[in-house]
């Protein structure tokens, strides 16, 4: 608050005594200087609570506001974050979406993909083991099993047991060598006139439509979050 604004709040007798060089005038100057840092913070206070505007040191604190602090759980306060700050910002930005779908396969997959930056998590429910969930971690996220386990334990329903396993890596595919042409020096190529006109053209794959009653989810912030798959439950989680 400026000195003039503070002075207008004083009684008339004090205002007359707050002239230049007076003791009261010096006190008002000190008060203005003390208020300046706080007013600078309040002028831009909304940036502290924006996931992509807040300082890096404040992002972990915001995870408590959206019930995602289990992601940054660490034995020591000075321990480094288990994931990059950018992914932590994505989790905070999608905190409301994750809270809405908590306890569902879509919510667990979304939280795992946002935290690790890896897709391909598979959730299996063995028919011979009711109320049991097997989470298969893709090889690209195998080095973050501790983080994945914390997220799975927090996102699963309370009455469900869980098992986190690493999915086997796909074996490298060996390309088939092309057949030699008539001269034996290279692959055979058929001209457009020699191509069989009766050969069917493979249809383009159809894009899966969301299930009835499931609204598409718009991406928030910088991370891309897919809409719930058709096999995901359309009802609100309990």
C-alpha beads as a LAMMPS data file, in Angstrom:
LAMMPS data file: protein, C-alpha beads

238 atoms
237 bonds

1 atom types
1 bond types

-500.0 500.0 xlo xhi
-500.0 500.0 ylo yhi
-500.0 500.0 zlo zhi

Masses

1 110.0

Atoms # bond

1 1 1 0.000 0.000 0.000
2 1 1 1.346 3.381 -0.956
3 1 1 2.095 5.989 1.695
4 1 1 -0.625 8.307 0.391
5 1 1 -3.217 5.537 0.647
6 1 1 -2.159 4.730 4.206
7 1 1 -2.235 8.383 5.158
8 1 1 -5.842 8.752 3.980
9 1 1 -6.873 6.059 6.471
10 1 1 -5.564 8.046 9.438
11 1 1 -7.610 10.547 11.451
12 1 1 -7.438 14.155 10.284
13 1 1 -5.150 15.176 13.165
14 1 1 -2.616 12.496 12.187
15 1 1 -2.807 13.464 8.550
16 1 1 -1.835 17.034 9.409
17 1 1 1.079 15.718 11.487
18 1 1 2.400 13.446 8.713
19 1 1 4.152 16.187 6.786
20 1 1 7.581 15.870 5.127
21 1 1 10.386 15.368 7.659
22 1 1 8.039 14.406 10.492
23 1 1 8.350 11.289 12.602
24 1 1 4.937 10.045 11.460
25 1 1 5.874 10.627 7.842
26 1 1 9.003 8.504 8.294
27 1 1 6.916 5.722 9.840
28 1 1 4.549 5.785 6.860
29 1 1 7.525 5.459 4.486
30 1 1 8.724 2.416 6.427
31 1 1 5.245 0.896 6.339
32 1 1 5.073 1.307 2.554
33 1 1 8.442 -0.430 2.159
34 1 1 7.333 -3.319 4.381
35 1 1 4.113 -3.819 2.390
36 1 1 5.810 -3.808 -1.031
37 1 1 7.040 -7.464 -1.098
38 1 1 3.696 -8.852 0.062
39 1 1 1.768 -6.760 -2.446
40 1 1 4.034 -7.979 -5.245
41 1 1 3.164 -11.578 -4.340
42 1 1 -0.571 -10.876 -4.064
43 1 1 -0.602 -9.130 -7.449
44 1 1 0.314 -12.428 -9.135
45 1 1 -0.952 -14.914 -6.560
46 1 1 -2.989 -16.886 -9.113
47 1 1 0.271 -18.060 -10.728
48 1 1 1.100 -20.027 -7.566
49 1 1 -1.902 -22.306 -8.091
50 1 1 -1.623 -22.780 -11.856
51 1 1 -0.081 -26.213 -12.601
52 1 1 1.955 -24.880 -15.518
53 1 1 2.780 -21.458 -14.011
54 1 1 3.760 -22.233 -10.443
55 1 1 7.475 -22.492 -9.558
56 1 1 9.022 -25.956 -9.652
57 1 1 9.395 -26.046 -5.881
58 1 1 5.643 -25.526 -5.385
59 1 1 4.407 -28.269 -7.743
60 1 1 4.846 -31.073 -5.196
61 1 1 2.817 -29.056 -2.682
62 1 1 -0.070 -28.759 -5.154
63 1 1 -0.280 -32.551 -5.428
64 1 1 -1.795 -32.547 -1.917
65 1 1 -4.648 -30.370 -3.162
66 1 1 -5.671 -32.943 -5.770
67 1 1 -5.004 -36.072 -3.651
68 1 1 -1.979 -37.130 -5.706
69 1 1 0.671 -36.674 -3.008
70 1 1 1.244 -40.446 -2.899
71 1 1 3.096 -40.029 -6.207
72 1 1 5.828 -37.946 -4.572
73 1 1 5.954 -39.942 -1.329
74 1 1 9.564 -40.130 -0.196
75 1 1 11.269 -41.232 3.046
76 1 1 13.113 -37.892 3.315
77 1 1 11.874 -34.379 2.704
78 1 1 14.994 -33.514 0.699
79 1 1 14.736 -36.599 -1.536
80 1 1 14.488 -35.900 -5.284
81 1 1 11.169 -36.278 -7.046
82 1 1 10.540 -39.757 -8.492
83 1 1 9.414 -38.259 -11.821
84 1 1 10.166 -35.140 -13.875
85 1 1 8.477 -31.913 -12.833
86 1 1 6.692 -31.668 -16.181
87 1 1 4.852 -34.943 -15.613
88 1 1 4.023 -33.883 -12.070
89 1 1 2.458 -30.720 -13.509
90 1 1 0.342 -32.906 -15.815
91 1 1 -0.895 -34.937 -12.851
92 1 1 -1.907 -31.785 -10.970
93 1 1 -3.652 -30.360 -14.043
94 1 1 -5.689 -33.561 -14.434
95 1 1 -6.338 -34.024 -10.717
96 1 1 -10.101 -33.471 -11.046
97 1 1 -10.348 -35.973 -13.905
98 1 1 -8.369 -38.595 -11.979
99 1 1 -10.513 -38.094 -8.876
100 1 1 -13.670 -38.576 -10.934
101 1 1 -12.472 -41.874 -12.431
102 1 1 -10.636 -43.207 -9.358
103 1 1 -11.313 -46.889 -8.845
104 1 1 -11.888 -47.605 -12.553
105 1 1 -9.558 -49.099 -15.196
106 1 1 -9.611 -45.849 -17.152
107 1 1 -8.602 -43.811 -14.114
108 1 1 -5.726 -46.143 -13.226
109 1 1 -4.378 -46.285 -16.773
110 1 1 -4.593 -42.508 -17.136
111 1 1 -2.723 -41.906 -13.862
112 1 1 -0.014 -44.402 -14.830
113 1 1 0.432 -42.923 -18.304
114 1 1 0.596 -39.346 -17.000
115 1 1 3.134 -40.226 -14.308
116 1 1 5.435 -42.391 -16.429
117 1 1 4.943 -40.949 -19.905
118 1 1 4.561 -44.536 -21.186
119 1 1 1.495 -46.146 -22.736
120 1 1 0.638 -49.826 -22.967
121 1 1 -0.367 -50.675 -19.382
122 1 1 -2.646 -53.726 -19.363
123 1 1 -5.123 -54.429 -16.566
124 1 1 -6.283 -58.050 -16.277
125 1 1 -8.937 -59.505 -13.982
126 1 1 -8.422 -63.298 -13.881
127 1 1 -11.795 -65.077 -13.823
128 1 1 -10.440 -67.712 -11.427
129 1 1 -9.454 -65.009 -8.892
130 1 1 -12.338 -62.650 -8.192
131 1 1 -11.546 -59.224 -6.784
132 1 1 -7.940 -59.521 -7.953
133 1 1 -6.222 -57.251 -10.468
134 1 1 -3.034 -57.911 -12.429
135 1 1 -1.299 -54.801 -13.764
136 1 1 1.148 -55.559 -16.560
137 1 1 3.804 -52.866 -16.872
138 1 1 5.289 -52.269 -20.338
139 1 1 9.065 -52.761 -20.631
140 1 1 9.620 -49.017 -21.126
141 1 1 8.369 -48.390 -17.556
142 1 1 9.985 -51.424 -15.909
143 1 1 12.541 -49.222 -14.139
144 1 1 9.768 -47.330 -12.307
145 1 1 8.027 -50.195 -10.565
146 1 1 8.073 -48.458 -7.170
147 1 1 6.244 -45.446 -8.611
148 1 1 3.798 -47.677 -10.506
149 1 1 3.059 -49.720 -7.386
150 1 1 2.277 -46.599 -5.316
151 1 1 -0.119 -45.319 -7.957
152 1 1 -1.832 -48.700 -8.355
153 1 1 -2.327 -49.079 -4.602
154 1 1 -3.912 -45.624 -4.414
155 1 1 -6.093 -45.902 -7.529
156 1 1 -7.487 -49.425 -7.076
157 1 1 -10.749 -50.150 -5.237
158 1 1 -10.234 -50.863 -1.551
159 1 1 -11.680 -54.399 -1.747
160 1 1 -9.426 -55.503 -4.618
161 1 1 -6.049 -57.198 -4.280
162 1 1 -3.438 -56.250 -6.830
163 1 1 -0.358 -57.700 -8.470
164 1 1 2.124 -55.619 -10.489
165 1 1 4.186 -57.562 -13.035
166 1 1 6.428 -56.573 -15.911
167 1 1 5.206 -57.520 -19.365
168 1 1 7.764 -59.415 -21.468
169 1 1 9.469 -57.450 -24.183
170 1 1 8.430 -58.187 -27.736
171 1 1 11.048 -60.195 -29.661
172 1 1 12.722 -58.269 -32.470
173 1 1 11.103 -58.875 -35.808
174 1 1 13.317 -59.956 -38.711
175 1 1 12.229 -58.496 -42.046
176 1 1 11.633 -61.001 -44.825
177 1 1 14.135 -60.509 -47.664
178 1 1 12.494 -59.487 -50.944
179 1 1 12.206 -62.051 -53.669
180 1 1 14.630 -61.582 -56.559
181 1 1 13.308 -60.303 -59.851
182 1 1 13.478 -62.074 -63.192
183 1 1 17.144 -61.110 -63.648
184 1 1 18.062 -62.220 -60.126
185 1 1 19.563 -58.826 -59.270
186 1 1 16.775 -57.193 -57.301
187 1 1 13.228 -57.432 -56.084
188 1 1 10.549 -58.012 -58.629
189 1 1 8.337 -55.028 -59.325
190 1 1 5.068 -55.164 -61.140
191 1 1 4.050 -52.250 -63.269
192 1 1 0.646 -50.706 -62.708
193 1 1 -0.618 -52.380 -65.879
194 1 1 0.542 -55.817 -64.632
195 1 1 -1.135 -55.513 -61.238
196 1 1 -4.122 -57.736 -60.726
197 1 1 -7.284 -55.635 -61.007
198 1 1 -9.226 -58.138 -58.922
199 1 1 -6.955 -57.819 -55.854
200 1 1 -9.073 -56.279 -53.056
201 1 1 -7.928 -53.076 -51.460
202 1 1 -7.734 -53.401 -47.651
203 1 1 -10.251 -51.103 -45.987
204 1 1 -9.042 -48.362 -43.742
205 1 1 -9.403 -49.130 -40.018
206 1 1 -12.421 -47.648 -38.351
207 1 1 -11.944 -45.288 -35.460
208 1 1 -13.521 -46.657 -32.307
209 1 1 -16.414 -44.600 -31.112
210 1 1 -16.851 -43.992 -27.381
211 1 1 -19.427 -46.068 -25.608
212 1 1 -22.926 -44.766 -25.183
213 1 1 -23.215 -42.486 -22.205
214 1 1 -19.460 -41.804 -22.042
215 1 1 -18.558 -38.248 -22.915
216 1 1 -15.245 -37.663 -24.615
217 1 1 -12.585 -36.227 -22.304
218 1 1 -10.853 -33.077 -23.478
219 1 1 -7.142 -32.864 -22.802
220 1 1 -6.223 -30.385 -20.083
221 1 1 -2.943 -28.546 -20.197
222 1 1 -0.107 -30.038 -22.216
223 1 1 -0.597 -33.769 -21.715
224 1 1 -2.857 -35.763 -24.044
225 1 1 -5.456 -37.821 -22.196
226 1 1 -7.539 -40.210 -24.324
227 1 1 -11.251 -40.620 -23.854
228 1 1 -12.537 -43.677 -21.973
229 1 1 -12.432 -46.814 -24.118
230 1 1 -15.698 -48.529 -25.127
231 1 1 -15.152 -51.317 -22.586
232 1 1 -14.683 -48.864 -19.711
233 1 1 -17.695 -48.477 -17.404
234 1 1 -19.724 -45.400 -18.396
235 1 1 -21.195 -44.922 -14.941
236 1 1 -19.635 -42.673 -12.328
237 1 1 -17.255 -44.466 -9.941
238 1 1 -18.430 -45.075 -6.409

Bonds

1 1 1 2
2 1 2 3
3 1 3 4
4 1 4 5
5 1 5 6
6 1 6 7
7 1 7 8
8 1 8 9
9 1 9 10
10 1 10 11
11 1 11 12
12 1 12 13
13 1 13 14
14 1 14 15
15 1 15 16
16 1 16 17
17 1 17 18
18 1 18 19
19 1 19 20
20 1 20 21
21 1 21 22
22 1 22 23
23 1 23 24
24 1 24 25
25 1 25 26
26 1 26 27
27 1 27 28
28 1 28 29
29 1 29 30
30 1 30 31
31 1 31 32
32 1 32 33
33 1 33 34
34 1 34 35
35 1 35 36
36 1 36 37
37 1 37 38
38 1 38 39
39 1 39 40
40 1 40 41
41 1 41 42
42 1 42 43
43 1 43 44
44 1 44 45
45 1 45 46
46 1 46 47
47 1 47 48
48 1 48 49
49 1 49 50
50 1 50 51
51 1 51 52
52 1 52 53
53 1 53 54
54 1 54 55
55 1 55 56
56 1 56 57
57 1 57 58
58 1 58 59
59 1 59 60
60 1 60 61
61 1 61 62
62 1 62 63
63 1 63 64
64 1 64 65
65 1 65 66
66 1 66 67
67 1 67 68
68 1 68 69
69 1 69 70
70 1 70 71
71 1 71 72
72 1 72 73
73 1 73 74
74 1 74 75
75 1 75 76
76 1 76 77
77 1 77 78
78 1 78 79
79 1 79 80
80 1 80 81
81 1 81 82
82 1 82 83
83 1 83 84
84 1 84 85
85 1 85 86
86 1 86 87
87 1 87 88
88 1 88 89
89 1 89 90
90 1 90 91
91 1 91 92
92 1 92 93
93 1 93 94
94 1 94 95
95 1 95 96
96 1 96 97
97 1 97 98
98 1 98 99
99 1 99 100
100 1 100 101
101 1 101 102
102 1 102 103
103 1 103 104
104 1 104 105
105 1 105 106
106 1 106 107
107 1 107 108
108 1 108 109
109 1 109 110
110 1 110 111
111 1 111 112
112 1 112 113
113 1 113 114
114 1 114 115
115 1 115 116
116 1 116 117
117 1 117 118
118 1 118 119
119 1 119 120
120 1 120 121
121 1 121 122
122 1 122 123
123 1 123 124
124 1 124 125
125 1 125 126
126 1 126 127
127 1 127 128
128 1 128 129
129 1 129 130
130 1 130 131
131 1 131 132
132 1 132 133
133 1 133 134
134 1 134 135
135 1 135 136
136 1 136 137
137 1 137 138
138 1 138 139
139 1 139 140
140 1 140 141
141 1 141 142
142 1 142 143
143 1 143 144
144 1 144 145
145 1 145 146
146 1 146 147
147 1 147 148
148 1 148 149
149 1 149 150
150 1 150 151
151 1 151 152
152 1 152 153
153 1 153 154
154 1 154 155
155 1 155 156
156 1 156 157
157 1 157 158
158 1 158 159
159 1 159 160
160 1 160 161
161 1 161 162
162 1 162 163
163 1 163 164
164 1 164 165
165 1 165 166
166 1 166 167
167 1 167 168
168 1 168 169
169 1 169 170
170 1 170 171
171 1 171 172
172 1 172 173
173 1 173 174
174 1 174 175
175 1 175 176
176 1 176 177
177 1 177 178
178 1 178 179
179 1 179 180
180 1 180 181
181 1 181 182
182 1 182 183
183 1 183 184
184 1 184 185
185 1 185 186
186 1 186 187
187 1 187 188
188 1 188 189
189 1 189 190
190 1 190 191
191 1 191 192
192 1 192 193
193 1 193 194
194 1 194 195
195 1 195 196
196 1 196 197
197 1 197 198
198 1 198 199
199 1 199 200
200 1 200 201
201 1 201 202
202 1 202 203
203 1 203 204
204 1 204 205
205 1 205 206
206 1 206 207
207 1 207 208
208 1 208 209
209 1 209 210
210 1 210 211
211 1 211 212
212 1 212 213
213 1 213 214
214 1 214 215
215 1 215 216
216 1 216 217
217 1 217 218
218 1 218 219
219 1 219 220
220 1 220 221
221 1 221 222
222 1 222 223
223 1 223 224
224 1 224 225
225 1 225 226
226 1 226 227
227 1 227 228
228 1 228 229
229 1 229 230
230 1 230 231
231 1 231 232
232 1 232 233
233 1 233 234
234 1 234 235
235 1 235 236
236 1 236 237
237 1 237 238
